[in-house]
């Protein structure tokens, strides 16, 4: 198991969808931290607390983007555990994973 603490391991100010939107985009988070962790571990805990907020573009690209990369939704749900004081954040991430379509 591995824990990714976004505020500590990535940025307190995550923002944007694509790398061209800035250095702390959802695409960058997914590519550099989330995908390698999911590929290497049976369980990946993502701690969402401590960041200054999350835009929908960041969340959709980071988590919904896993499906577009070819990860099976059931595998994502089995391996990924979201920790957040704000319960609606977990639901929002689940919604992005559920609504994403494979590329």
JODAWO-V145216 format. One record per residue. N is the residue number from 1. RES is the residue in one small letter. SS is DSSP state (H for helix, E for strand, C for the rest). Layout:
# JODAWO-V145216
[[N	RES	SS] [N	RES	SS]]
This chain:
# JODAWO-V145216
[[1	x	C] [2	x	E] [3	x	E] [4	x	E] [5	x	E] [6	x	H] [7	x	H] [8	x	H] [9	x	H] [10	x	H] [11	x	C] [12	x	C] [13	x	C] [14	x	C] [15	x	C] [16	x	C] [17	x	C] [18	x	C] [19	x	H] [20	x	H] [21	x	H] [22	x	C] [23	x	C] [24	x	C] [25	x	C] [26	x	H] [27	x	H] [28	x	H] [29	x	H] [30	x	H] [31	x	H] [32	x	H] [33	x	H] [34	x	H] [35	x	H] [36	x	H] [37	x	H] [38	x	H] [39	x	H] [40	x	H] [41	x	C] [42	x	C] [43	x	C] [44	x	E] [45	x	E] [46	x	E] [47	x	E] [48	x	C] [49	x	C] [50	x	C] [51	x	C] [52	x	C] [53	x	C] [54	x	C] [55	x	C] [56	x	H] [57	x	H] [58	x	H] [59	x	H] [60	x	H] [61	x	H] [62	x	H] [63	x	H] [64	x	H] [65	x	H] [66	x	H] [67	x	H] [68	x	H] [69	x	C] [70	x	C] [71	x	C] [72	x	C] [73	x	H] [74	x	H] [75	x	H] [76	x	H] [77	x	H] [78	x	H] [79	x	H] [80	x	E] [81	x	E] [82	x	E] [83	x	E] [84	x	C] [85	x	C] [86	x	C] [87	x	H] [88	x	H] [89	x	H] [90	x	H] [91	x	H] [92	x	H] [93	x	H] [94	x	H] [95	x	H] [96	x	H] [97	x	H] [98	x	H] [99	x	H] [100	x	C] [101	x	C] [102	x	C] [103	x	C]]
